[in-house]
Structures are given as C-alpha cells and as structure tokens.
Amino acid sequence: MKKLLVLIFLVTCTFFLAAQAQDRDEIEEKYKWDLTHIFPSDEAWTEAKDQIKERSAQVERFKGKLTSSAEDLADALEFMADTRKEFSRLGAYASMKSDQDTRVSKYTAMKLELQQIGSSFSSTAAFIEPEILQADPKTLTSFVQNEPRLAPFDKYIHDLLRRRTHKRSEEVERVIAQASQMAGTASNVRSIFANADFPYPEMEIDGKTIKLTPANFSKHRASEDRALREKVFDSFFGKLDEFQRTFGAKLYGNLQSDIFYSKVRNYESTLESALDGNNIPKEVYHNLIANVHQNLPTFHRYLQLRKRMMDLEELHYYDLYAPLVGEVDLEFTVEEAKDHVLKSLEPLGMDYVEVVDRAFNEHWIDMYPNEGKRSGAYSQGGVYDVHPYILMNYNEKYNDVSTLTHELGHTMHSYLSNQNQPYSKAGYSIFVAEVASTVNEALLNDYFLKNMEDKAVRLAILGNFLETAKGTLFRQTQFAEFELKIHEMVENGEVLTGEDFDEFYLGITKKYYGHDEGICIVDENVKSEWAFIPHFYYNYYVYQYATSFTASQAIAEKLASEEKAVKRYREFLSAGGSEYPVELLKEAGVDMTSSVPFDLTIARINAVMDEMESILDAWE
C-alpha cells in the first residue's frame, strides 16, 4: 500500500499538556464547571440537606388519605415530586463535587449521608404506592380526568397500575427501601477503589514517568507505537489481574443485589425486572444479541479492514484503539472542538446551537483531567431548575471531540425535557438516553465528511464511524451478553469468583473478535478487562447503547432526507418520559419493534467500509 498522505491538525499554543492529569488548581477557570449555580457553597448544601431531612418526615401526614379524594392524591404526589426533585439537586451537587477529586473524603461522606436520608425517606414513604393500589382503578382514572393537578402524574398512575403485581405490601416496600443503601455498597466500594485507591501502574513514556490512570490508559492505548500499546495493555490489565479476587467479590455482591430486587418483586429473572420499568419486552434484549451474532461477519470485515490499513500481519486486541490512518493525527483544542461541534449541530436549528454555545460559555462543562478526578465522561441532567452539567477528561483527539458532542447530546435531551415537561415527566428512560448522544456523533461525522476532501482525512473520519459502531453496537452487545450470562449463572445458584469472570469474559471476547479464526488475536491478559468496566454495576444498562445506536442511525438518515424529521426529533427530545420509550421513538419515526433500524445500521457500516476500501484500492 502506498504511504498515506500526511495531514496533521496541530494544537497551537495550548496552556495544558492533555496527556497528563495535573492539579485542579492549575487548570483555568473557564474550563471548569461552576457548581455554585446549584448551591453557592458546601454550607448552603448542608442547610438544604437539613431542610430536606425535616421535610421527609412530613410524608406520613398523607397516610390513610391518599385516595379519599382527587385533591388529596394531588397534594401527596406534588409533595413527593418536589421532595424527590430536591433530593436530585442535593445528590447531583455532592456527586459532582466528589467526582472533581475522588480522594476528598468529605464529598464521599456527603453522598453517603444523603443516601442514608434518601433510604429513610423511601422507607417512610413506602406506604404510598400500596395505598394507591388499594383503590379501584376506575376511581384513579376518574381522579386523573377530573383533577388538573393530577395531569403531570397520569403516566405515573397508569404505570403503577400496569406493574401492580410487582408492588408489595407496605411492610415489604419498607424493607425494600431500607435495603437500598446496603444494596449499593458493592458499587460504591468499586467506584472509590477504582478511582481513588487503586494502585495504578507507572510507566516511562517519552522520557517521563506516567501513572497509567484510566484516562492515561485510554490515551496511550491509542498510541501509534505498537510496542508501547502492547506494554500499556500488559501493564494496565496486569495490575487489574493482581486484584482479581477483590474485583470479583464486588461484582458478585452486586449481582446478589440485583437478584434480591428481582425476587422480592416477584419477577422471573433479573432481566425481566430490569426491563419492566421502561416496559421493554425481553425479546428486545435477546434479539439484539442474536442479530449481532448473525452479523459478526460484518464486524470481522471491519477487523480485517483495520488489519489491512495498519499493514499488520497479525491483528491483536491491543491494536484496536490505534489510529486507523497512522500518519493522520487529528488534534483539536477546546476552542477548535467547540467551533466544529456548533457547526455540525446547525441542522437541528440555531436555537439548539445557541443552548450548546451556552454550555461552553457558562461553565456547564468540566473539561480537563486532574489528579483524582473521576475517569470517563458523563452528562448530569438531574438539576431540574438549573441546567445540565458535563464531566469530561478531554485529551484533544478527534475521539474526545466525538465524546464531547456525545455528552452535549445528553445535555440537550435533559435541557429540552426539563424545559418542556413537569418534573414528574422530565426524566427520560435509559432506553432512549443514548439516542440524542449518538445522533450528535452522526452529525459530527457527516459535517467532517462534507468539509474534508483529503482522502486520508476521509479515511480517518469514516474510520471514526466504524470505531463508534465497534464500541457502541458490537462491544456493548458483547458486554450485554457477558452481563446476561453472569446474572443467569448466579440466578441458578452458582457462586462466581474473579477467576470465573475472567474465564467467561475471555471466552465471549474471543468469539466476538474471531480469535479462533485468526481474525483478531485476543491475548490472555484481556481476561481482566471486565474489572475495568463500571457499567456492569448498572443492572442491564449497556444493551441500550447498542439499541440507541441503531435508533440514532435511523433518525440521522431521516434528518438528512425528510423535512419534518427535525420537528419530530425536537419533539422527541422535549418529551422526556411522558410516554414509554418505544412509543416515543415511533413518534420520532423509528420503530424499534422491527428489524429496520438494525438492518439499516449494518447497511451503513458496510457502505462506509465500501468507500474506505475503494480509497485504499486506488492507492495500491
């Protein structure tokens, strides 16, 4: 293959070496979020926490009166909504303060104290749903029809009636609520251990000693230096392997928590329990795994293409994050990233773009990594009366720009839902949570493809789409299969250890990556990767990345070809949780009960590979 063209987007005059996490005080204020928008000080938080504690005790005044009249029911549900809104506000502040530097125990203590108060409140309020369900459904329907103040709670009441067989007596509901703090222990311990106390290995890179934190692991596993990549994987996964028993005990404890909740609510399985809240059929989960299995040849085609583009005789797992085009290094300052992101989102309307611009200018985003900061990225939309926030660990690569617009998708979904729905309906389900984020990524890819004619750069952008498909559709489904397997085994009475998790994870990974066929060699150290994935503590969360990706591809295609698509999509973003997620997507023009979104996505992946192979063929 001819040597690819060199095109480098250099960072010019930046104050910050993104590869290194530094002290938070050294980062310019304009790159930090401002949590005083929520509470002006920790003291104000404490005062509000004390007030919510007092308020929580007042819930008992509604006991025995909930269904005596529509007005009484409205009073109680409004009280509950206002209380939960304040709990969310308090929780968001404490959580984000902790995530700034997970080593600061003060904020960990604040989170735990609030969890304790919340658990106590939930226990005290455990009588509410059982008491509502004692009423005749026709009476409840009449209440909703005749009391305007119950309009924001119509879906809640409908959903309560739908799931009434899984609601328990007041006494059992109280026990369930009291167990919540205990049930979250495994996840809390894992988070603190992984983010603050874990002895991440150190390596010498470019003459400097680097601590291989998750942020630095993510950066250096993408190095063009293959020997370095291999060493980074060996070092990072090797250190995880040293604590296999500890990570295994935590994950097993979390599985037991999921099983407890499914059994106490009379579900047949943890999967049914996890999906029922959003009214998602179990077939959606199983069909996703089956469809991906049937289309592994498409994934293997991508792996073979990566092998060809990297000019490798043998592709290894540690090669999968390196740039597809070795001599094209796309790098962007925050200011450059902002400019590209805003332009890419213009198809959604200038009022949409103006809100995204505010996120950059009004301290909604905590941009750069610092010592002790939580790894990864997220959008926090739980402060209903303020605005969403974004945590980033920006390393100035194209992938970071893609991650940034991804989180801005979540942010705009939360912002528009909060602006257009009452609090009781603003929270959208996890099933649709990743749609807005991946639509943003699709728009970013399309924007760059329209504005970059250089073939090497087009390869890089097209390759980024394939990387997203790999990480979102195939990798997350791989995770979903692993998660289903370990839940089912524990449900069948088996005790699992870190060694068992190693075995299962390695076997599934080898199947997905075609190890036995020689398509991609999955080295033995990959067995430890499960310990690096926090999403396994989120109770069947990850499959929704994959389903959302297929939905977003269908929506992105409609945005480019149908006039009314933007209006429908904006209505979807503004709908929050006002309807069940499958219905919301149907109204946006995507039927997730059909195979169309998945088939369209696979066709798009193959079309991208067709173009990439055509470019490569012309260079040979």
N, C-alpha and C positions, 0 to 999 in steps of 0.2 A: 504494500500500500504506500502511496506517495505520502510524504511528510505533510501533515495537516498545516494549514495556514496559521500563522501566529497572530492572535488578536488579544490584547490584554487591556482590560479596563482597570487601570491602576487607581489605588486610593491616593488622593493628593492631599498632603498636608493635614493629616488627621492627628488629633491630640492623643489618641489612645491605641495601644497595641492590643487588638482584639483577641489575639491568641491567648493572652494572659489574663486571668482573673486578678483584679487588683483591689486595694482597699476602697470601700464605698465612698469615703471622703474625697478620694482623688478624682471622682467622676463629676463632670459638670452637671449642675442642677437641671439644665434643660433636657438632659437625658434620663431624668428620674421622675417617677410618678409622684404626685402630691396627694398624700392621704389625708391632709387637713381638710380636703373637700368633704370627707366623711365625718371625721372628728378633728377639732382643732388641736387636740393633744391627747396623750395617754390618760391624763386626768379626766378629760371630758368623756373618754370611753368608759372609764371606771364609774363615773357618775351615771352614765346611761345604763351601764350594766346593773348597777344597784337598783335603778328605777325599773328595769325590766324584770328583775327578780321580785320586786314588790308587786308589779303588775301581774306576774304569772300566778300569784296566789289568789288573784281575784276571779279566776276562771270558774271556781266552784259555785259562784253565785248563780250560774246558769243551770246548775244541776237540777233535774226534775222539771225544768220549764221549757226545754228546747222545742218541743213540738206542741206546746199549749196554744201557740198562735204563730202566724207567719212573722209578725213583728218580733216576737221573742227569738225565733230562729235567726232572723236577720241580725238582731243585736249580737247574738253569740258568734255567728260566723264573721261579722265585721270585727269583733273583738279578736278573734283568732287570727284573722288575716293581718290586722295591724300589729299584733304581737309577733307573729312569725316574720313580718317584714322587718321589725326592729332586731329580732334575733339574727336575720340575714345580714343586716347592716353591721352589727357588732361582730359577727363571725368573719365577714369579709375583711374588716379592718385588722382584727387580730391575726388572721391567716396571712394577709399580705405583709404585715409588719414582720411576722415570723419568717416569711419567705425571703425578705430582704437579706437576712442573715440568720440562718437556722441555728447558729451557735449561741444565740442570745436566748437564754432560758426564760427570761421574763415573758416573752411573747408566746412561747410554748405553754407557759403556765396560764396565760390569759385564755388561750384556746381551750385548754383542758377545763378551766373554771367555767367557761361559757358552755362547754359540752355538758358539764355536770348540771348546770342550771337548766339547760335545754332538756336534758333527760328527766329532771324532776318535773319540769313543766309538762312534758309529754305524758308523764305518769299521772299527774294530777288531772290532765285533760283527757285521760283515756276513756272517760265515760261518754264523751260527746258522740262519737260515731255509733257505738252500740245503742245509745239512747235514740238517736235519729232513726236508726234502722228498726226500732220498735214500732214506729209509726207506719200506718198504711201507705204504700207507695202512691196511691191516688191522692191522699192528703198532702203528701210532699209535693206532688205535681201541681196541685191546686195552690199551695203556698207560693210556688215559684211564679205561677201565672198571675197571681193577684197582688204580689208584693214587689214593687220595682226594686227595692233594695236587695232582693234575692237574685236579680238578673246576673250579677257578676259570679254567682255561685251555682248557676243552673247546671253547668257541666260537672262540677264537683258532686252535686247531689245525684245526677244521672250516673256518674261513675261509681259512686258509693253504692247505689242500688245494683249496678252491674256486678260488683265484686262482693256482694253481701255474704256469699257463702264462705268467703275467706276472712271476714271480720269476726272477731271473737267477742266473748263476753267482756264486760268492763274489767273484771278481775284479771283475765288473761291479757287484755290490752295493756293494763297497767304493768304487768310483768314484762311484756314485750318492750314497752317504753323504758322500763328500768334497766333492761338488758342492753340497751343501745350503747351506753358508754363502755361497757365491758366488751361488747362485740367489736368495737372499733380499735381495740388495743393492738391487735396484730398489725393493722395498717399504720397506726401511729408510731409504733416501735420501728417498723420498717422504714418509714419516712425519716425519722430522726437519725436512725442508724446510717441510712444510705446518704443523707445529705449533710450530716454534721459530724458523726463519729467514725465513719468507715475510714480505715487507713489506706486511702487510695495510693497506688504506687507512684514512684517518681522515676522519670526518665530524662536522659540527656538528649535534647533535640536542638540542633543548630547551635551547639555550644552552650546551651542554657539548661539548667535543671528545671524540669516542668513536672508539676504534680498532675497526674493523669486523672483529674476530676471528670465527671460525666460530660461537662462542657468541653473540656480539652480532649477527651476521648472522641467525642463527636467531631471535633475539628481535625484531629490528626489521623483518624481512621480514613479521612478523605485525602490524605497526602498523595502526591504523585510518586513519592518514593516508596516503591513496593516493599523493600526490606523494612522500612520504617513502619509501614502499615502492619506487616506481619508481627513485628515486635510489639506494636501498640496493642494488637489483639491478644497476643500471648500474655503481655503484662497485665492488661486490664481484666481479662477473663480468668487469668491465673489467680489474681487476687480474689476475685469473686469465688473461685473454687475453694480457696482456703477457708471460706466461711459458709460452705455449702450446707452444713448441718444447721447453722443459725438461720440462714435464709429459708431453708426447708421447713423448719419448725414454725416460722412466722407465716409462711404461705399455707401450711396445713391448718394452722389455727384460724386463718381467715376463711378457709373452706368450711370448717366446722361452724363458723358464724353464719355463713350463707345457708348451710343445711338446717341449722336451728330455725331460722326465719321461715324457710320453706315448709318445714314440718309443722311448726306451731300454727301456721296459717292454712294448713290442710292442702298444700299443693302436692302434686305428684312428683315434682322434681324441682331442683333449684332453677333450671332453665325456665320452666313454666312460671315460677314465682317471679323471676327477673323480668320476663317479657309481659306479664299480665298488667303491670302498672300502666303501660302505654298501649295495651290492647293489641299487642303484636302476636300473630299466630306463630307457634313453634316452627311451623314449616318454613317460615322466612329464614330462620337461622340454619336449619338443616339444608334447605335448598341452596343457600349461599355456599356452604361447604361443598355440596355436590356439584354445583355449577363450576366452582373453581377447580375441583378435581378434573372435571371434564375438559377444562380449558388450560390445564397445566402445559400442554404443548405450546400455547401462546406465550406463557411465562418462560418456558425453556427457549423459545425463539429469541426472546429478549436477552436471556443469559448468553446464548450463542452470539448474538449481535454485540454484546458487551465484550465478550472474549475476542471477537474479531477487531473491534475498534481499539482495544487495548493492546492488540498484537501479542496475545499470550498463547502459549502452547497449552496451558492448563489454567482454568479459572478457579480461584479459591474464594471462599466466603469473605476473606479479608480484602478481596478486590472489589467488593460490591459498592463501596462508597467513594471510590476514587473517581475523579472526573472522567466522563466518557471520552472527552476530547482532551488529551493530555496537555496540549500546548495552548488551549484556550482557557484563560483564568478570569472568570467574571467576578469582579470585586466592586463593591459599592459602599460608599459612605452612607450614613443615615440620611443625609440630605439628598443624595442621589436616589436612594431607595424610595424616599418619600415622593420625589418627583415622578418616578416611574409608576409607583403604585397609584397615585392620584390619577394619572393619565389613563392607566389601564381600567380604572373603575368608571370612567366617564359614560360608558354605555348604560349605566344604571341611573344616570341623572345627576345634574350638577348639585342639587340639594343633598344627594347622597355623598358626593365627593366633599362638599363643604363640611359635613359632620366628620368625615375621616380626617380632614385637614385639622379640625379642632383637636382630634385625638393626639396629633403630633404637637400642636402648639399650646395645649392647655394641660400638659403633664398627666395625660392618661396612661402613658407608656413608661415602663422601667426598662431601659433599653439594653444596657451592657451587663456582662457578668461581673460579679465581685466576689471576694472571698466569703464563703459561707452561704452564698445565695443559692436558692433552690435551682436545680437544673431544669432544662427544658423551657417550655413556653406555655402560656395559657391566657385566656381572657376571663376576667371575673366580672360577671354581669349581675351580681346579687345585690347591688346597692341601688334599689329601685328609684329612689328620689334624687340620685346624684347623676352618675354616668358610669359606664363600664371602665375597667382598667385592664391593662395588658402587661404581663411579665414576659420579657424576652431575655435571651442570652446571645445578643447579636454579635456575629463574628465576621460580618462584611462580605459574605459569599452570596452567590445567587440563591442558594438554598435558604439563607437567612432572610433574604427579601421575600421569597416564597412563603416562609414561615410567618413573616410579619403580615403579609396580606391575608394569610390564612386566619391569623388571630383577629385581624381587623374585620373579617367576615363574621366571626363570632360576636365581636363587639357591636357591629351594626345590627345584627339579628337581635341582640339584647336591647340595644338602644331603641330600635323601632318598636319592638314588642312592649317595652316599658312605656314608651310614649303613647302607644295606641290602645293598650289594654289595661284594665284594672289589675291590681297586684295579684288577685286570685287567678287571673288567666294569663299573666305575662310570662310565666315560666314555661319555656318550650321543652319538649321532651328530648331525651338523649338521642332518640332515633333520628330526629331531624337536625340535631345540634351541629353535625358536621357538613350539612348541605351548603350553608352560606359560606363557610370557610373554603370549601373545595371549589365552589363557583368562583370565588375570588382568585384562587390559584389558576383556574382555567382561563379567566380573563387576563391575568398577568401573562400567561404563556402566549395567548393569542396576540396580545399587544406587542410582545417582543418579536414574535414571528412576522408580524406585519411591518415592523420597523427595522428588522435586521436582514439584510440581503446576503451578507457574507455567509458562505456555505458552512464554514467552520462554526460560526456562531449559531446558525440554524441547527446544526447538529447538536450543539450544546443545549439549546432551548428545547428541541424535540426530545433530547435525552432526558432533560429535567422532567418532562411529562411522563416519560417511561419510568423514571425514578419514583415519581409520585404514585404511579399505578402500581409499581412494585411494592412500595412501602404502605400504601393505603388499601389496595384491593387484595393483593396476594399475601403480603406479610401479615396484615391484620386478620385475614381469614386463617392463616397459619396459627396465629395466636388464639383465635376463636376456637379452633379445633383442639389445641392443647388445653385451653381452659375447660372446654366441654368434657374432654377425656378425664382430667383430674377430678372434676366435680363428680362425674358419674362413678368413678372408682371409689371415692370416699363415700358417696351415697350407698354404694354396695357393701360398705363395711370395711373397706381396706384402709390400712394406715399407711400414709405416704411419708417418705423422708426426702431429704435433699438429693440423695442418690437416685431415688425413683424419678423425681422431677428431671434430673439430668438425663436419664435414660429415655423418658417419654419425649422430652423436648428435642433431643438429638435425633431420635427416630423420625419425628414429624418433619423436622427441618430438612433432613436428608431426602425425604420423599418429595417435598415441595421443590427443592433445588436440583433434583435429578442427580443426586450423588452417585447412586449405583449405576446410572447410565453414563457417568463421566462428564456430565454437563457442567456441574459446579461442585468442586470438592468442599465438603463441609468438614472442616478439621475438628478433631476431638474436643478442642477447647470451647467450641461453640455450645457444648452441652450446658455451660454455666450462664448463658445469656438470659435465661428466664429470670434469674435473680436480679437482673438489671431493669426489668420491666415493671414499673409501678402499677400499670393498668390491670394486672392480674388480681389486684385488690379491689377492683371497682365493680365486681359482680356482673359479668357478661356485658361489659361496656364495649369491647374492641370491635365486635362484629359490625357495629353501627358506623365505624369509619368506612368499612367496605361498602355497606348498603348506601351510605350517604354519598360516597364517591360515584357510584353508578347513577344515583339520582341527580347529582350535580352535573354529570356529563350530559344527561338528557336535557336539563334546564339550560346549560350553556349553549347547547345546539339550538334550542328554541329562541334564546336571546339573540342569536345571530341571524335567525331566519324568519321570526314571526313578530309582527308589530305589537301585538297585545301581550307578548311574553314578559316584557319589563313590568307592565302594570300588574300582571298576575304574580310575578316573582316578588315585587314590592309588597303586595298584599299578603303573600306567604310570610315574608319577614316580619310584617306588622301583626300577624295573627297570634303570635305567642303560642300558648297552649289552649286556645279557645276551642279547638277540635282535636280529635285523635290524629296522630301524625300521618297515618296512611291516607286519611281523608284530606288533610292539609296539602299533601303532595299531589293528590289527584286534582285538587283545585288549581295547583300550580302547573298542571299539565303533565304530571308524571304518575303513572300507575305502577306502584311497587308490588302489586299482586301479580303482575305479568312479568314475563322474562325480557320485555323490551328494553328497559334501562340497562340490564346486564349485557344483553346481546349487543346493544349499541356501543357500550363501553369496550367490549372486546374488539368490535369492528374498528373503533377509533384507535385502539392500541396497535392493531395490525396495520392500519393506514399510516400511522406515524412511522412504524418500522419500515414500511414500503418506501417512504420518502427518504429515510435515513440510508437504507441500503442502496437506493438509486444514486444518492450523492456519493457514497463510498465507491460504487461501481464506476462512476465517472472519473474518479481519481486514480483508479488502478491501471 
